[in-house]
Amino acid sequence: MQRLDGRLVLSPTDLTHHQECRHLTRLDLGVAAGEWAAPETETTDELQLVFDRGVAHEKKYLESLRAAGKTVAEIDTVFYAAGRRRAEAETFEAMRSGVDVVYQGTFFDGAWGGQADFLLRVEVPSSFGGWSYEIADTKLARKLKVAALLQMATYAERLTVLQGVAPGGIHVVTGDGVSRPWRLVDVAAYARRARARLEAFTTAPPSTAPAPIAYCDQCRWAEKCTTELRDADDLGLVAFMRGDHRDALRAAGIPTLAALATAGPEQLAASGIGADARTRLQQQAAEQLRERTTGVASRTLLDPVDGLGLLRLPPPSDGDLYLDFEGDPWFEDGAGIEYLAGIGDRSGGFTALWAHDRPAEKQLVADLIDRIVSAVRADPAMHVYHYAPYEVTALKKLTGGYGVREAELDQLLREERFVDLYPVVRQSMRISKESYSIKKVEAFYGRSHAGAVASALGSVLEYEAWLEDGDQARLDGIEAYNKDDVDSTRELHDWLEQQRAELEAQLGPLPRPAVSVVAPDAKVTEAQAAEQELTDRLHAVGHELLGRPRRLAPPRGPAGVVGGLPPAGLRRRGAGGGRDGAGRAVLRPVRGAGEAQPAVRVRVSGAGHEGVLRWRRAGRGHREAARHGGGARHRDMSTRPQDDRCRAAAAARARSGGPAEHRESARRDPGHRQGRAGQPGLPRTGTGRAPRSRGNALAAG
């Protein structure tokens, strides 16, 4: 925001800031009014990287429009009043001339101003003629965010005035280059209310005070606000203090951390916070107050609760492993990549698995899971330790995304091989720190980080720099940092075992989780084995039905598949004549498919009975497999070519016969096998089960 010609001018960025923090608006308003100066803060490496990536994404989209033959008018960005009016006039003339794209079009009505990334011509009549314009903004994020919609809805308000008709849609071009449309009517009313709230705030600014929120990490006023919070001993300094709890405690006459640590039970109860939550917060405040008073970090062990805290620790084993990932969320325009997985053992050994592209990332997760599976075979009592859920989340994403080692990871998860030490710490003790990040917890077991890379963000920035200059020393620094994290996780595990021993010395033996080796579900894995062999055969002959090759679970159990594959042009005939002499279903040529081809039978054996999978080719790649265990008992299955897990689940249900009520409805309902628009043979509903499943910120000054 800024003052032009004696009037306050707001921007869409001011609007999104106000949505995040009213105190931020008050501070910016003071700068515009000359009450105080803006903070002199240097642009951090992270913000500079995000800004550079945002500009590059914007330019890339601009070049794609030009490459598509679009005519482009580019408007210069200025911030003084006369220049803004001239820039809007240029924007208006460009639109009136019918140019395909207006880049950095300026809007300014004396009260609001800003620059839209792109104005795109659409063939909808307006005051210009048979065309009008819609707004598009480029954002690095892969998902739509409210802030982007608010910005564009604000531009749309002025665009409506200029062209005489409201744009039908707004578009966010995300980091993957996809233009994601949004109906303006779905956000316009919300944006108007948000603008009205901001205008009312700036007209009569209320008194505000800092409050710690997530946006503080990227705010230019963060240092000033943090100083004020510490000077005031604000409740927001207490670890895990929620905003609503902070407000409730202040309303109950408990405004500071020290007051919370010493408050009586009646005063705490008056806050209306639940008993467990207020006890936890008071314990945490007392622990932090103790370090502030003594200057020494402290921790207090809590009474053990079955299945929580230190009682979550399984027995230590020589085969235990320690895992830490390094990921770059900005890789490939925001697609992200897990570029390093570090894994260490009890002896201090360390292995770094690197990935700099998609094939290497796929190999990374396969190699990592293979190492863990091999470790389990060598030591069935082993576990994999990590801190916070990122590692397991990354493994699920990678195995599912690439379709590799999914069954192996599922087996490891079912056996509870992964142990997250973060909830162990949080549930078993109170520490005298404002955060429970591993970097803070390290103070209790004497570890600190040194070197060129000293934080997760530093690792990302170094990796981004390596992508530009290829300096191997950068990768060496990242690997050394990752090894430090892996070693720290091992040392944390040892320290937690010491805390557990201390607790046992006071209370006696404590239970541990049982080490369980869970057998795979035989029915499911047999179906997967049968399905995998069918999939392999189809891929081997170049069949297009299944899409790209993808492996299912490794075959397990005594299942097998015998028989051939359905040649092109074959489909199942009707129930009356589609059987051989033994009563088994056969495939016959589809009318008009050419010369008759031999009938094909595909048999699936196992689970105490055998059935016949009947295949057909119809429509756009649909297929059907029906199991006949005798008579009329059957089941339709329409499976998606891209979803092997869905096929496996469908085969498993077919082999078990499926729910009795479904089989009965299949016999009763004559439309059960009807396709779209009554076309026979095209499955209508299938099995009835679904598969499991910053850019360039605007500124007005």
Secondary structure, 3 states (H helix, E strand, C coil): CEEECCEEEECHHHHHHHHHCHHHHHHHHHHHCCCCCCCCCCCCHHHHHHHHHHHHHHHHHHHHHHHCCCCEEECCCCCCHHHHHHHHHHHHHHHHCCCCEEEEEEEECCCEEEEEEEEEEECCCECCECCEEEEEEECCCCCCCHHHHHHHHHHHHHHHHHHCCCCCEEEEECCCCCEEEEEHHHCHHHHHHHHHHHHHHHHCCCCCCCCCCHHHHHCCCHHHHHHHHHHCCEHHHCCCCCHHHHHHHHHCCCCEHHHHHHCCHHHHHCCCCCHHHHHHHHHHHHHHHHHHHHCCCCEEECCCCCCCHHHHCCCCCCCCEEEEEEEECCHHHHCCEEEEEEEEECCCCEEEEECCCHHHHHHHHHHHHHHHHHHHHHCCCCCEEECCCHHHHHHHHHHHHHCCCHHHHHHHHHCCCEEEHHHHHHHHEEECCCCCCHHHHHHHCCCCCCCCCCCHHHHHHHHHHHHHHCCHHHHHHHHHHHHHHHHHHHHHHHHHHHHHHHHHHHHCCCCCCCCCCCCCCHHHHHHHHHHHHHHHHHHHCCCCCCCCCCCCCCCCCCCEEEECCCCCCEEECCCCCCECCCCCECEEECCCCCCCCCCCCEEEEECCEEEEECCCCECCCECECCCCCCCCCCCCCECCCCCHHHHHHHHHHHHCCCCHHHHHHHHHCCCCCECHHHCECCCCCCCCCCCCCCCCCCCCC
